Amino acid sequence: MDSAYSSLAADMAGFNDDIIDEFRANEGRVGGMFEGKPLLLLTTTGARTGQPRTAPLAYFSEGERLYVFASKGGADDNPLWFGNLLADPKVTVEVGTERFTATATPLAGEERDRIWAAQKVATPSFAEYEKKTARVIPVIALDRDPA
């Protein structure tokens, strides 16, 4: 791994850590570029390490179901959290002050396309992410586990 990549990865980790801290300190609310936008914390289990990994993510809701998007800002590869949930779909979700376990399911076909289109309307920056990459951005449903 070259030093430029290492520096960028460290900067992103610090950025995410700051958002996570702000989210938890303010009952799920954050300021700056995410102010007023739906944001959740998704904790996956590291596929290689087995350690918990938390990522702040924009989400879309429809009924009881939540959806997240492996956009990585339009990068040509998927975010690490996506690989983690493919390896272990049991995740922890934090929305506002609520914390619960869920099962993550990548969507395909018409269902994926319908939710993706709705997210692009709700948060237009996702349409920009789509333009930056040739890959189909994964859409993941988060279904709350029974209590």
GUSE-514915 format. One record per residue (C-alpha): y, x, z; residue in one letter. Coordinates in steps of 0.05 Angstrom, whole numbers, plus 5000, padded with zeros to 4 digits. Layout:
N
Y,X,Z,a
...
// end
This chain:
147
5000,5000,5000,m
5066,5031,4980,d
5125,5037,5028,s
5168,4986,4991,a
5113,4934,4997,y
5101,4952,5071,s
5176,4944,5085,s
5179,4876,5049,l
5117,4851,5086,a
5147,4873,5153,a
5213,4838,5136,d
5177,4774,5118,m
5135,4776,5181,a
5198,4785,5223,g
5232,4729,5186,f
5173,4682,5198,n
5168,4703,5271,d
5242,4685,5281,d
5231,4616,5249,i
5169,4604,5291,i
5207,4622,5355,d
5266,4577,5336,e
5219,4520,5318,f
5183,4523,5385,r
5247,4531,5425,a
5282,4472,5392,n
5228,4418,5389,e
5211,4432,5317,g
5282,4439,5291,r
5309,4501,5257,v
5376,4518,5226,g
5397,4560,5167,g
5364,4548,5100,m
5312,4502,5132,f
5360,4457,5170,e
5344,4384,5161,g
5281,4399,5119,k
5212,4378,5140,p
5179,4440,5170,l
5113,4450,5206,l
5075,4508,5235,l
5006,4519,5207,l
4958,4563,5246,t
4897,4588,5209,t
4843,4637,5229,t
4849,4704,5194,g
4792,4710,5144,a
4783,4784,5158,r
4808,4790,5229,t
4787,4725,5261,g
4856,4724,5295,q
4903,4664,5294,p
4958,4669,5241,r
5017,4622,5242,t
5062,4606,5182,a
5123,4561,5179,p
5115,4515,5119,l
5153,4458,5085,a
5111,4395,5084,y
5108,4326,5054,f
5080,4266,5090,s
5049,4202,5065,e
5023,4155,5118,g
4985,4195,5170,e
4969,4251,5121,r
5010,4315,5116,l
5011,4361,5055,y
5031,4434,5049,v
5039,4476,4986,f
5016,4547,4973,a
5078,4563,4931,s
5096,4631,4960,k
5165,4620,4929,g
5135,4621,4859,g
5098,4687,4866,a
5039,4699,4820,d
4990,4702,4878,d
4973,4654,4935,n
4999,4665,5005,p
4950,4696,5055,l
4947,4632,5097,w
4916,4596,5037,f
4858,4645,5034,g
4849,4637,5109,n
4842,4562,5105,l
4793,4568,5047,l
4750,4611,5092,a
4758,4564,5152,d
4790,4496,5140,p
4799,4481,5214,k
4873,4491,5229,v
4925,4476,5282,t
4988,4439,5261,v
5054,4435,5299,e
5105,4382,5279,v
5164,4372,5324,g
5136,4375,5394,t
5067,4352,5373,e
5008,4399,5365,r
4940,4378,5338,f
4879,4405,5302,t
4866,4385,5230,a
4822,4398,5171,t
4854,4428,5110,a
4830,4405,5042,t
4857,4433,4976,p
4869,4376,4927,l
4853,4373,4853,a
4866,4329,4793,g
4908,4266,4796,e
4915,4267,4871,e
4941,4339,4871,r
4989,4324,4814,d
5016,4261,4846,r
5032,4295,4913,i
5061,4357,4877,w
5107,4312,4836,a
5130,4276,4899,a
5144,4343,4934,q
5186,4367,4875,k
5229,4304,4881,v
5235,4310,4957,a
5249,4385,4955,t
5274,4407,4886,p
5266,4481,4901,s
5191,4471,4891,f
5204,4455,4818,a
5238,4523,4813,e
5177,4557,4845,y
5133,4524,4793,e
5175,4552,4736,k
5168,4623,4763,k
5092,4627,4759,t
5036,4612,4710,a
4988,4593,4767,r
4977,4521,4789,v
5007,4518,4859,i
4955,4492,4908,p
4968,4428,4946,v
4932,4422,5012,i
4921,4358,5052,a
4921,4364,5128,l
4879,4310,5161,d
4885,4303,5236,r
4818,4313,5271,d
4795,4254,5314,p
4816,4260,5387,a
// end
